[in-house]
Amino acid sequence: SLWAVDDLSCVLLMRGFYRAWLAGATPSAALREASRRLREIPDGPTFLREALADETVEALSDPRALDSWRREAERTAAAFPDSPPFRSPYDWASFTVSGVGGPPGRPLTWSADS
């Protein structure tokens, strides 16, 4: 990222990015979709459901990290009871795609004839 970002928004953005990329989107389209979805989380309670979704929680194997994640998610949700918590570009605009983007999980090939 181009600047330090909040852990909560970063995890949700990256989860959305990889979900879209693995579904076949180009890296640029996947980042655009993930950013849009993050901006459109409508309020704190919806965010809290996203933040505590099984797939996110399972990635935090250390109980202390999970406890910290839950506390921070609850704090963020409480701060935005009726408004989008990640509407600000600060939370999603620092990410860029660079390099050659190929399909995930497959090595890129290059030949002198290309």
N, C-alpha and C positions, 0 to 999 in steps of 0.2 A: 504494500500500500504506500501511498505517497506521504501519509502522516499517520501518527498513532491514532487508533480508533478504539472505541468501546468494545470490550470482549463480547458483550451480548449481541450487539449488532453484527460484529464480525462473524460470529459462529452462525447466526441465522443467514447472513449473506452467503457465506461459503457453503452452507448446507444447500441453499437454493441453487447456487452456481453449479455444484457437482450434480445435483439432481437433474438439472436441465441439460448439462453437458453429457451425462451418461445416457440421457434419453435421446441424444442425437443432435442437439443444438450445437452450433459453432461456439467456440469460447466467447466470442464477442456477444453473440445472441444470448448465451447462458448468463453472462454477467449482467446484461441489460435486463433480462427477465428477473433475475435474483434481486437486483436493485429496485425494480418496480414493485415486486412483491413486498420487500422490506418497507418501502415508503408507504405502501397501502395497508399495512397493519393498522386497523382503525382505532384501537384503544388499548389501554393497559391490560384489561382482562383477556383480550384476544392474544396479545403478546405473551402473556403468562402461559396460556395454553400451548402456544408455539414453543416457548422456551423450555417448557417441561415435558414436551413430547418425548415419547419413548426413545426414538432414534437419537435425540440430542442427549438425553440423560444417560443412555447406554455408553456413549463415548467418554463419559467422565467416570473412569473406573476407581479413582481415588475418592474415598468417602469425604475427605476434607474439601476436595475440589467441588464435589457435587453439592455439599452443604453451602459453600461459598457461592456457587452458581445460583442455587435456589434463593438465597438471601438477596443477592443482587437483582435477580429477576423480579422478586416480590417488591423490592424497593422501586425499581423502574416502573412496574405496573401501577403501583400506588401513586407515583408522581404524574401519571398520565391516565387518569380514570376515564376521561371522555375525549381524548385527542390522540392522534398518531404519535407514538413515541420516537419514531425514526424518520420523521419528515425532513429533518435538516440534512442538507448535503454532507455535513460533517460525518454523518454515520454511514454513508454509502458511496460518496463520490471519490474517495481516495484510492479506490481500486481500479487498476487498468489491466488490460490484456496486452501482452507483448510476446514476440517470438512467433514461431511457426505452430499453429494450432492444428493438430491432427486428431483423429478419433482417440478417445481415452483408452488406455490399456494396450494400444498397438504402437510399436516403434515406427517412427517416421523413417522413410527411406529416401535416399538421394542418389542420383546418378549424374555423371558428367553429361549425359545426353539430354537431361531435363532442361 
